[in-house]
Amino acid sequence: MSNATSNLKHSAPSLTGRAGGESPAGGESPAGGEPASPPSQWRRWHLPVLLLLLIGTIVIISRRHAEAPFQKEEGAVFGTFYHVTYQADRSLKDSIEAQLHAVDASLSMFNPQSVISRINQNVDVQTDSLFRRVFTLSQQVSRATDGAFDITVAPLVNAWGFGFKHDALPDSAQVDSLRALVGWERVSLDASGRVHKADPGMVLDCSAVAKGFGVDVVAQYLRSHGIQNFMVEIGGEVVVSGTNPKGQSWRVGVNKPDEDSTSTSHELQTVLQLTDRAMATSGNYRNFYVAGGRKLAHTIDPHTGYPVQHTLLSATVLAPTCAEADAFATSFMVLGLERTKELLPAFPQLQVYLIYADEAGDYQTFSTIAE
């Protein structure tokens, strides 16, 4: 732009007089020459050119921004893997992993020094902002689902062999005893950020929401750096924004709920086209085992203390945040198909894609997601 502006300035005298001199006052050239162009004519020619140059510069800058390459990062976190695709002119992997490590240090059950691990060890610890956000959301979802979602259910999960222990299956007396350590209303967070448990034997486990929350944290970081087009995925929990590298809505698959304890089958039931949305899926088709001729799923009903037994095989939830989608997907797997359908009108921010088995064992679906 600087060269073009310089040329315009050197050519300006030819617009106000003939070559070799300026026009005298009154607008007439000496010796009967042609009359000088009035200033208004100069402005009519000069200003549009400058405007075109300005518009051209803006277009060039915007095109350069739009053509920034898509970066792809992946790695291990929370006992699973993360994948992040985002449009930026440089890699942000170190910063992305710093966000994930902060979530791990707060909420990981596998990290003995994490905030939640020290709470479970009954250490007097002041929680951080990440833990407080997840705890508050968990309590809200617990209240909204009449306790179907409960971050204190870990003792029962462990007893049924889906946690850190896998001993003999519990009998009814053991289940009743452990239920005394379960109850979302029996834990609270005070104004100083400390957790209070009604029984020191109670164990908090935010695994059913931590992955989704980790996705939200990374998505928030990307947005804070002006990145509009991205997909963040951790262990199947997803947030998408803007468009994919082809300039289209992001396509996210929902797996068929085929029994697959090895997690090697990835046949899709459907593909959803999403933008500016979070998605989480919960199901019993991978984390289960058979004992005494009975299939035992990892979803434990906090009210009964036993693994759920109903026809709902998979619950996919779309929500404004992935933590919210994650928590409600778990809740719906506890509630089952009919109770979930009854509850949905109270949550207009949610959309669901539910897969269930009919009497013949065939897959059927219930969806509130617009095609």
MITOR-963043 format. One record per residue: x, y, z of N, C-alpha, C in turn. Coordinates in steps of 0.2 Angstrom, whole numbers, plus 5000, padded with zeros to 4 digits. Example, Ala and Ser with C-alpha at 12.3 -4.5 7.8 and 13.67 -1.06 7.14 Angstrom:
REM residues 2
5066|4972|5039|5062|4978|5039|5066|4984|5039 .
5064|4989|5035|5068|4995|5036|5064|5000|5039 .
***
This chain:
REM residues 371
5004|4994|5000|5000|5000|5000|5004|5006|5000 .
5010|5006|5003|5014|5012|5004|5017|5014|4997 .
5019|5010|4992|5021|5012|4986|5015|5015|4982 .
5009|5012|4982|5004|5015|4978|5002|5021|4981 .
5002|5023|4987|5000|5029|4990|5006|5034|4988 .
5012|5032|4987|5017|5037|4985|5016|5039|4978 .
5015|5034|4974|5013|5036|4967|5008|5041|4966 .
5002|5040|4970|4997|5045|4969|4999|5052|4971 .
5003|5052|4976|5005|5059|4979|5009|5062|4973 .
5014|5059|4970|5018|5062|4964|5013|5064|4958 .
5008|5060|4957|5004|5062|4951|4999|5067|4953 .
4998|5069|4959|4993|5074|4961|4994|5081|4957 .
5000|5084|4956|5001|5090|4953|4997|5090|4946 .
4998|5085|4942|4995|5085|4935|4987|5086|4935 .
4984|5084|4941|4977|5085|4942|4975|5092|4944 .
4980|5096|4946|4978|5103|4948|4981|5108|4944 .
4985|5106|4938|4988|5111|4934|4991|5107|4928 .
4994|5111|4923|4997|5108|4918|5004|5106|4920 .
5008|5102|4916|5014|5100|4918|5019|5106|4918 .
5023|5107|4923|5027|5113|4923|5025|5118|4928 .
5019|5118|4931|5017|5123|4936|5011|5122|4939 .
5009|5126|4944|5003|5126|4947|4998|5131|4945 .
4992|5130|4945|4987|5135|4943|4987|5141|4947 .
4986|5147|4945|4985|5153|4949|4978|5153|4953 .
4978|5157|4958|4971|5158|4961|4966|5160|4956 .
4960|5157|4957|4954|5158|4953|4953|5152|4948 .
4958|5147|4948|4956|5141|4945|4958|5141|4937 .
4961|5147|4935|4963|5147|4928|4971|5146|4927 .
4973|5143|4922|4980|5142|4920|4982|5148|4917 .
4989|5150|4917|4992|5156|4914|4992|5155|4906 .
4992|5160|4903|4993|5161|4896|4987|5157|4892 .
4981|5158|4895|4975|5155|4892|4975|5147|4892 .
4978|5144|4896|4978|5137|4897|4972|5134|4899 .
4971|5127|4899|4965|5124|4901|4964|5126|4908 .
4958|5126|4910|4956|5128|4917|4958|5122|4922 .
4960|5123|4928|4962|5118|4933|4956|5114|4935 .
4958|5108|4937|4952|5103|4939|4951|5106|4946 .
4944|5107|4948|4943|5109|4955|4944|5103|4960 .
4945|5105|4966|4947|5100|4971|4942|5095|4972 .
4936|5096|4971|4931|5091|4971|4932|5085|4966 .
4934|5087|4960|4936|5082|4955|4942|5078|4958 .
4947|5081|4961|4952|5077|4964|4950|5072|4969 .
4945|5074|4973|4943|5070|4978|4939|5064|4975 .
4935|5065|4970|4931|5060|4967|4935|5055|4964 .
4941|5056|4962|4946|5051|4959|4950|5048|4964 .
4953|5052|4969|4958|5050|4974|4955|5045|4979 .
4949|5047|4982|4947|5044|4988|4944|5037|4986 .
4941|5036|4980|4939|5029|4979|4945|5024|4978 .
4950|5027|4975|4956|5023|4974|4959|5020|4981 .
4959|5025|4986|4962|5023|4992|4957|5018|4996 .
4950|5019|4995|4945|5015|4997|4946|5008|4995 .
4948|5007|4988|4949|5001|4985|4955|4997|4988 .
4960|5001|4989|4966|4999|4992|4965|4996|4999 .
4961|5000|5003|4960|4998|5010|4956|4991|5010 .
4951|4991|5005|4947|4985|5005|4951|4979|5003 .
4955|4980|4998|4960|4975|4996|4964|4972|5001 .
4967|4976|5005|4971|4974|5011|4967|4970|5016 .
4961|4972|5017|4957|4969|5022|4956|4962|5019 .
4954|4961|5013|4953|4955|5010|4959|4950|5010 .
4964|4953|5009|4971|4949|5009|4972|4946|5016 .
4971|4950|5021|4972|4948|5028|4967|4943|5030 .
4961|4944|5028|4956|4939|5030|4957|4932|5027 .
4959|4933|5020|4961|4926|5017|4966|4923|5020 .
4971|4926|5022|4977|4923|5025|4975|4920|5032 .
4970|4923|5035|4968|4920|5042|4964|4914|5040 .
4959|4914|5035|4955|4909|5033|4959|4903|5031 .
4964|4904|5028|4968|4899|5025|4974|4896|5030 .
4973|4898|5036|4978|4895|5041|4977|4887|5041 .
4982|4883|5042|4981|4876|5041|4978|4873|5048 .
4976|4867|5047|4973|4864|5053|4978|4859|5056 .
4979|4860|5062|4984|4856|5066|4980|4850|5069 .
4984|4845|5070|4981|4839|5073|4986|4837|5079 .
4983|4836|5085|4987|4834|5091|4984|4828|5094 .
4987|4823|5097|4985|4817|5100|4989|4815|5106 .
4987|4811|5110|4991|4809|5116|4987|4805|5121 .
4990|4803|5126|4986|4799|5131|4984|4804|5137 .
4978|4803|5140|4976|4806|5146|4970|4803|5149 .
4970|4803|5156|4964|4801|5159|4963|4793|5158 .
4968|4789|5157|4968|4782|5155|4965|4781|5148 .
4965|4786|5144|4962|4785|5137|4966|4789|5133 .
4964|4791|5127|4967|4795|5122|4963|4802|5120 .
4967|4807|5119|4964|4813|5116|4966|4814|5109 .
4961|4818|5105|4963|4820|5098|4960|4827|5098 .
4964|4832|5095|4962|4838|5094|4964|4841|5087 .
4959|4843|5083|4960|4846|5077|4958|4853|5077 .
4962|4858|5075|4960|4865|5076|4964|4869|5070 .
4961|4874|5068|4964|4879|5063|4968|4884|5067 .
4974|4884|5066|4979|4889|5068|4985|4889|5064 .
4989|4894|5065|4995|4895|5061|5001|4892|5064 .
5000|4889|5070|5005|4885|5074|5003|4880|5079 .
5007|4875|5081|5005|4870|5085|5004|4873|5092 .
4999|4871|5096|4998|4873|5103|4998|4867|5107 .
5001|4861|5105|5001|4855|5109|5003|4856|5116 .
5009|4859|5117|5011|4860|5124|5006|4863|5129 .
5003|4869|5126|4998|4872|5130|4991|4868|5131 .
4989|4864|5126|4984|4860|5126|4985|4854|5132 .
4991|4852|5132|4992|4846|5137|4993|4849|5144 .
4995|4856|5144|4995|4859|5151|4988|4860|5154 .
4983|4861|5149|4976|4861|5152|4974|4855|5154 .
4976|4849|5150|4974|4843|5152|4977|4840|5159 .
4983|4842|5160|4987|4840|5166|4984|4844|5172 .
4981|4850|5171|4978|4853|5176|4972|4850|5178 .
4968|4847|5174|4962|4843|5175|4964|4837|5179 .
4969|4834|5176|4971|4827|5179|4973|4829|5186 .
4977|4834|5188|4979|4835|5195|4974|4837|5199 .
4968|4839|5197|4962|4840|5201|4957|4834|5202 .
4956|4830|5196|4950|4826|5196|4952|4818|5195 .
4959|4817|5194|4960|4810|5192|4960|4805|5198 .
4957|4800|5197|4957|4795|5202|4964|4791|5202 .
4967|4791|5196|4973|4787|5195|4979|4791|5198 .
4978|4797|5199|4984|4802|5202|4983|4802|5209 .
4988|4799|5213|4987|4799|5221|4988|4806|5224 .
4991|4811|5220|4992|4817|5223|4986|4822|5220 .
4981|4820|5216|4976|4824|5214|4972|4827|5220 .
4968|4832|5218|4964|4835|5223|4959|4830|5226 .
4956|4826|5221|4950|4822|5223|4953|4816|5227 .
4959|4813|5225|4962|4808|5228|4964|4810|5236 .
4966|4816|5237|4968|4818|5244|4961|4819|5248 .
4956|4821|5244|4949|4821|5248|4947|4814|5250 .
4948|4809|5246|4946|4802|5247|4951|4799|5253 .
4957|4802|5253|4961|4800|5259|4960|4804|5265 .
4955|4808|5265|4953|4812|5271|4958|4817|5273 .
4962|4820|5268|4967|4825|5269|4963|4832|5269 .
4964|4836|5274|4961|4843|5274|4964|4847|5268 .
4960|4847|5262|4963|4851|5256|4958|4856|5254 .
4960|4862|5252|4956|4867|5249|4956|4865|5242 .
4950|4864|5239|4949|4862|5232|4951|4868|5227 .
4953|4866|5221|4954|4871|5216|4948|4873|5212 .
4948|4878|5208|4942|4880|5204|4940|4874|5199 .
4944|4870|5197|4942|4865|5192|4937|4860|5196 .
4940|4858|5202|4936|4853|5206|4929|4856|5208 .
4929|4862|5210|4923|4866|5212|4918|4866|5206 .
4920|4867|5200|4916|4868|5195|4912|4861|5193 .
4916|4856|5194|4914|4849|5192|4909|4847|5198 .
4911|4848|5204|4907|4846|5210|4900|4849|5210 .
4900|4856|5208|4894|4860|5208|4890|4857|5202 .
4892|4856|5196|4888|4853|5191|4886|4846|5193 .
4890|4842|5196|4888|4835|5198|4882|4835|5203 .
4882|4840|5207|4877|4840|5212|4870|4843|5209 .
4871|4847|5204|4865|4850|5200|4862|4844|5196 .
4866|4840|5193|4863|4835|5189|4860|4829|5193 .
4863|4828|5199|4861|4823|5204|4854|4825|5206 .
4853|4832|5208|4847|4834|5210|4841|4834|5204 .
4843|4835|5198|4839|4835|5193|4836|4828|5191 .
4841|4823|5192|4839|4817|5190|4837|4812|5196 .
4835|4815|5201|4833|4812|5207|4839|4806|5209 .
4845|4808|5209|4850|4804|5211|4853|4799|5206 .
4850|4799|5200|4853|4794|5195|4860|4795|5194 .
4862|4801|5194|4869|4803|5194|4872|4804|5201 .
4877|4801|5203|4880|4801|5210|4887|4800|5210 .
4891|4805|5212|4898|4804|5212|4901|4801|5218 .
4896|4798|5222|4898|4794|5228|4897|4787|5227 .
4896|4785|5221|4894|4778|5220|4900|4773|5219 .
4906|4776|5220|4912|4772|5219|4912|4766|5223 .
4911|4765|5229|4911|4759|5233|4907|4753|5230 .
4901|4755|5227|4897|4750|5224|4900|4748|5217 .
4903|4753|5214|4906|4751|5207|4912|4746|5209 .
4916|4748|5214|4922|4744|5215|4919|4737|5217 .
4914|4736|5221|4912|4730|5224|4909|4725|5218 .
4907|4728|5213|4904|4724|5207|4910|4723|5202 .
4916|4725|5203|4922|4724|5199|4923|4728|5194 .
4921|4734|5194|4922|4739|5189|4926|4745|5191 .
4929|4744|5197|4934|4750|5199|4941|4747|5200 .
4943|4749|5205|4950|4747|5207|4951|4740|5209 .
4946|4737|5211|4946|4730|5214|4941|4725|5210 .
4943|4719|5210|4938|4714|5207|4939|4708|5211 .
4935|4708|5217|4935|4702|5221|4929|4698|5220 .
4927|4694|5224|4920|4690|5223|4914|4695|5223 .
4909|4693|5219|4904|4697|5219|4900|4698|5226 .
4898|4704|5227|4895|4705|5233|4888|4702|5234 .
4886|4700|5240|4879|4698|5242|4875|4703|5244 .
4869|4702|5245|4864|4707|5247|4866|4711|5253 .
4869|4707|5258|4871|4711|5264|4877|4716|5263 .
4881|4714|5259|4887|4718|5257|4884|4724|5253 .
4880|4723|5249|4877|4729|5245|4874|4734|5250 .
4870|4731|5254|4866|4736|5259|4871|4739|5263 .
4877|4736|5265|4882|4739|5269|4885|4745|5265 .
4887|4744|5259|4890|4749|5255|4885|4755|5253 .
4879|4753|5253|4874|4759|5251|4874|4764|5256 .
4876|4762|5263|4877|4767|5268|4882|4772|5267 .
4887|4771|5262|4892|4775|5260|4891|4779|5254 .
4885|4778|5251|4883|4782|5245|4877|4786|5246 .
4878|4792|5243|4872|4797|5243|4875|4804|5242 .
4873|4807|5236|4875|4813|5234|4874|4819|5239 .
4868|4818|5243|4866|4823|5247|4870|4823|5253 .
4875|4818|5254|4879|4818|5260|4886|4820|5260 .
4887|4824|5254|4893|4827|5253|4892|4835|5251 .
4896|4839|5254|4895|4846|5252|4901|4850|5252 .
4901|4856|5249|4906|4860|5248|4905|4867|5252 .
4910|4869|5256|4908|4875|5260|4911|4881|5257 .
4910|4887|5260|4912|4893|5256|4920|4893|5256 .
4924|4890|5260|4931|4890|5259|4934|4885|5254 .
4929|4881|5251|4931|4877|5246|4933|4870|5248 .
4931|4868|5254|4933|4862|5257|4927|4857|5257 .
4928|4851|5255|4923|4846|5255|4921|4843|5262 .
4915|4842|5263|4913|4838|5269|4909|4832|5268 .
4911|4826|5271|4908|4820|5270|4904|4818|5276 .
4898|4815|5275|4895|4813|5281|4898|4807|5284 .
4902|4803|5280|4906|4797|5283|4912|4797|5280 .
4918|4797|5284|4925|4797|5281|4926|4791|5276 .
4922|4786|5276|4923|4780|5271|4920|4782|5264 .
4917|4787|5264|4914|4789|5257|4919|4791|5252 .
4918|4789|5246|4923|4790|5241|4920|4794|5235 .
4923|4799|5233|4921|4803|5227|4924|4801|5221 .
4921|4800|5216|4923|4798|5209|4920|4802|5204 .
4923|4806|5200|4920|4811|5195|4922|4808|5188 .
4923|4802|5188|4925|4799|5181|4920|4800|5176 .
4914|4800|5178|4908|4800|5173|4907|4807|5171 .
4911|4812|5173|4910|4819|5170|4917|4822|5169 .
4923|4819|5171|4929|4822|5171|4932|4822|5163 .
4930|4817|5159|4933|4817|5152|4929|4823|5149 .
4922|4823|5150|4919|4829|5146|4921|4835|5149 .
4923|4836|5155|4925|4842|5158|4932|4844|5155 .
4936|4839|5154|4943|4840|5151|4942|4843|5144 .
4937|4840|5140|4936|4842|5133|4934|4850|5133 .
4929|4852|5138|4927|4859|5139|4933|4863|5140 .
4937|4861|5144|4943|4865|5146|4948|4867|5140 .
4949|4862|5136|4953|4863|5130|4949|4867|5125 .
4943|4866|5124|4939|4870|5120|4939|4877|5122 .
4938|4878|5128|4938|4885|5131|4945|4889|5130 .
4950|4885|5130|4957|4887|5129|4958|4889|5122 .
4955|4885|5117|4956|4887|5110|4952|4893|5108 .
4946|4893|5111|4941|4899|5110|4945|4906|5112 .
4948|4905|5118|4951|4911|5121|4957|4914|5117 .
4960|4909|5112|4965|4911|5108|4962|4913|5101 .
4956|4914|5100|4953|4916|5094|4952|4911|5089 .
4952|4904|5091|4952|4899|5086|4944|4897|5086 .
4941|4897|5080|4934|4896|5079|4933|4889|5076 .
4937|4886|5073|4936|4880|5069|4940|4874|5073 .
4937|4870|5076|4940|4864|5080|4936|4859|5082 .
4939|4853|5083|4936|4847|5087|4940|4845|5092 .
4938|4844|5098|4941|4841|5104|4938|4835|5106 .
4942|4829|5106|4939|4823|5108|4943|4819|5113 .
4940|4817|5119|4944|4813|5124|4939|4807|5125 .
4942|4801|5123|4938|4795|5125|4931|4795|5122 .
4930|4798|5116|4923|4798|5114|4919|4804|5115 .
4921|4808|5120|4917|4814|5122|4920|4820|5118 .
4916|4824|5115|4917|4828|5109|4914|4835|5110 .
4918|4840|5108|4916|4847|5107|4918|4849|5100 .
4913|4852|5096|4915|4854|5090|4913|4861|5089 .
4917|4865|5085|4915|4872|5084|4917|4874|5077 .
4913|4878|5074|4914|4880|5067|4913|4875|5062 .
4918|4874|5057|4918|4869|5052|4925|4865|5052 .
4924|4860|5048|4930|4855|5048|4935|4857|5042 .
4940|4854|5041|4945|4856|5036|4942|4857|5029 .
4936|4854|5027|4933|4854|5021|4928|4860|5021 .
4927|4864|5026|4923|4869|5027|4916|4867|5028 .
4915|4861|5031|4908|4858|5032|4907|4857|5039 .
4901|4855|5041|4900|4853|5048|4904|4847|5050 .
4905|4847|5056|4909|4841|5058|4905|4835|5058 .
4908|4829|5057|4904|4823|5056|4906|4818|5062 .
4902|4817|5067|4904|4813|5073|4900|4806|5073 .
4903|4801|5073|4899|4794|5073|4897|4792|5080 .
4891|4788|5080|4889|4785|5086|4889|4777|5084 .
4893|4774|5089|4894|4767|5088|4888|4763|5089 .
4888|4757|5085|4882|4752|5086|4884|4749|5093 .
4879|4748|5097|4880|4745|5104|4881|4737|5104 .
4886|4735|5099|4887|4728|5099|4892|4726|5105 .
4890|4720|5108|4894|4718|5114|4901|4717|5112 .
4906|4721|5115|4913|4721|5113|4917|4723|5118 .
4919|4718|5123|4923|4720|5129|4930|4722|5127 .
4932|4720|5121|4939|4722|5119|4940|4729|5115 .
4934|4732|5114|4934|4739|5111|4937|4739|5104 .
4936|4734|5101|4939|4734|5094|4934|4735|5088 .
4928|4734|5090|4923|4735|5085|4921|4742|5085 .
4921|4745|5079|4919|4752|5078|4914|4753|5073 .
4909|4748|5072|4904|4749|5067|4899|4755|5069 .
4897|4759|5065|4893|4765|5067|4885|4764|5066 .
4882|4766|5070|4874|4766|5070|4872|4772|5066 .
4875|4778|5067|4873|4784|5063|4879|4788|5063 .
4879|4794|5059|4884|4799|5059|4880|4806|5060 .
4882|4809|5065|4878|4816|5066|4883|4821|5063 .
4879|4826|5060|4883|4832|5058|4882|4838|5063 .
4887|4840|5066|4887|4845|5072|4891|4851|5071 .
4889|4856|5074|4894|4862|5074|4892|4866|5081 .
4897|4869|5084|4895|4872|5090|4891|4868|5095 .
4893|4862|5097|4889|4858|5101|4894|4853|5104 .
4892|4851|5110|4896|4845|5114|4892|4839|5113 .
4895|4833|5113|4892|4827|5113|4896|4822|5117 .
4892|4818|5121|4895|4812|5125|4890|4806|5124 .
4893|4800|5125|4890|4794|5124|4891|4789|5130 .
4886|4786|5133|4887|4781|5138|4884|4775|5136 .
4887|4769|5138|4884|4763|5136|4887|4757|5140 .
4883|4752|5140|4885|4746|5143|4888|4740|5139 .
4889|4742|5132|4890|4737|5128|4898|4735|5127 .
4902|4739|5131|4909|4737|5131|4912|4735|5138 .
4909|4739|5143|4912|4738|5150|4907|4733|5153 .
4908|4727|5153|4903|4722|5156|4907|4715|5157 .
4904|4711|5160|4906|4704|5161|4900|4700|5162 .
4901|4693|5161|4896|4688|5163|4898|4684|5169 .
4893|4684|5174|4894|4680|5180|4888|4676|5181 .
4889|4669|5182|4883|4665|5184|4877|4666|5179 .
4880|4666|5173|4875|4666|5167|4871|4673|5166 .
4874|4678|5170|4870|4684|5170|4875|4690|5167 .
4873|4694|5163|4877|4699|5161|4877|4705|5166 .
4883|4707|5168|4883|4713|5173|4886|4719|5170 .
4883|4724|5169|4885|4730|5166|4888|4735|5171 .
4893|4739|5169|4896|4744|5173|4892|4749|5176 .
4886|4751|5173|4882|4756|5176|4878|4753|5182 .
4880|4756|5188|4877|4754|5194|4871|4759|5196 .
4866|4757|5198|4860|4761|5200|4861|4763|5208 .
4863|4769|5209|4864|4771|5216|4859|4770|5221 .
4852|4769|5218|4847|4768|5223|4846|4761|5225 .
4848|4756|5220|4847|4749|5222|4854|4746|5224 .
4859|4749|5222|4866|4746|5223|4868|4741|5218 .
4864|4739|5213|4865|4734|5208|4866|4737|5201 .
4869|4733|5197|4870|4735|5190|4863|4735|5187 .
4862|4740|5182|4856|4741|5179|4854|4735|5175 .
4847|4734|5174|4845|4729|5170|4839|4732|5166 .
4840|4734|5160|4835|4737|5156|4837|4737|5149 .
4833|4739|5144|4834|4738|5137|4838|4744|5134 .
4839|4749|5137|4843|4755|5135|4850|4753|5134 .
4853|4753|5128|4860|4750|5127|4865|4756|5126 .
4863|4762|5124|4867|4767|5123|4864|4774|5123 .
4867|4779|5126|4864|4785|5127|4869|4791|5124 .
4867|4794|5119|4871|4799|5116|4867|4806|5118 .
4871|4811|5121|4868|4817|5123|4872|4823|5120 .
4868|4827|5117|4871|4834|5114|4869|4839|5119 .
4873|4843|5121|4872|4849|5126|4877|4855|5125 .
4876|4860|5128|4880|4866|5127|4887|4865|5129 .
4888|4860|5135|4895|4859|5137|4896|4851|5137 .
4902|4849|5136|4903|4842|5136|4902|4838|5143 .
4904|4842|5148|4903|4840|5155|4896|4838|5157 .
4891|4843|5154|4884|4842|5155|4882|4836|5151 .
4884|4835|5145|4882|4830|5141|4884|4823|5144 .
4891|4823|5147|4893|4817|5150|4889|4815|5156 .
4888|4820|5160|4884|4818|5166|4877|4815|5165 .
4874|4819|5160|4867|4816|5158|4867|4810|5154 .
4872|4809|5150|4872|4802|5147|4873|4796|5152 .
4877|4797|5157|4877|4792|5163|4870|4792|5166 .
4867|4797|5168|4861|4797|5171|4856|4793|5167 .
4855|4795|5161|4850|4791|5157|4851|4784|5156 .
4858|4782|5156|4859|4774|5157|4857|4771|5163 .
4857|4775|5168|4854|4773|5175|4846|4773|5174 .
4843|4778|5172|4836|4778|5172|4833|4774|5167 .
4836|4772|5161|4832|4768|5156|4828|4772|5151 .
4826|4769|5146|4822|4772|5141|4816|4776|5143 .
4812|4773|5146|4805|4776|5147|4806|4782|5152 .
4810|4781|5158|4811|4787|5162|4815|4792|5159 .
4819|4791|5155|4823|4796|5151|4818|4800|5147 .
4814|4797|5143|4809|4801|5139|4805|4805|5143 .
4803|4803|5149|4799|4807|5154|4802|4813|5156 .
4809|4812|5157|4813|4818|5160|4815|4823|5155 .
4815|4821|5149|4818|4826|5144|4815|4832|5143 .
4808|4833|5143|4805|4839|5142|4807|4845|5147 .
4810|4842|5153|4812|4847|5158|4819|4850|5156 .
4822|4848|5151|4829|4850|5149|4829|4851|5142 .
4827|4857|5140|4826|4859|5133|4833|4860|5129 .
4838|4861|5134|4845|4862|5131|4848|4855|5129 .
4845|4850|5130|4848|4843|5128|4844|4840|5122 .
4848|4837|5118|4846|4832|5113|4849|4825|5114 .
4845|4820|5112|4847|4813|5113|4846|4809|5107 .
4851|4804|5107|4850|4799|5102|4851|4792|5106 .
4846|4789|5107|4845|4783|5112|4845|4776|5107 .
4849|4771|5109|4848|4765|5106|4846|4760|5111 .
4841|4756|5109|4838|4751|5114|4837|4745|5110 .
4835|4739|5114|4834|4733|5111|4826|4732|5112 .
4823|4729|5106|4816|4728|5107|4815|4720|5109 .
4809|4718|5110|4808|4711|5112|4812|4706|5109 .
4813|4707|5102|4816|4702|5098|4824|4703|5099 .
4826|4708|5102|4833|4709|5103|4836|4713|5097 .
4832|4716|5093|4834|4720|5087|4835|4728|5090 .
4840|4731|5087|4841|4738|5089|4836|4743|5086 .
4833|4747|5091|4829|4752|5089|4832|4759|5092 .
4829|4764|5089|4832|4771|5091|4826|4776|5093 .
4828|4780|5097|4824|4786|5099|4828|4792|5099 .
4826|4797|5095|4830|4803|5094|4826|4809|5094 .
4829|4814|5097|4826|4821|5097|4831|4826|5093 .
4836|4823|5089|4841|4827|5086|4838|4828|5078 .
4837|4834|5076|4835|4836|5070|4839|4833|5064 .
4837|4830|5060|4841|4827|5054|4843|4833|5049 .
***
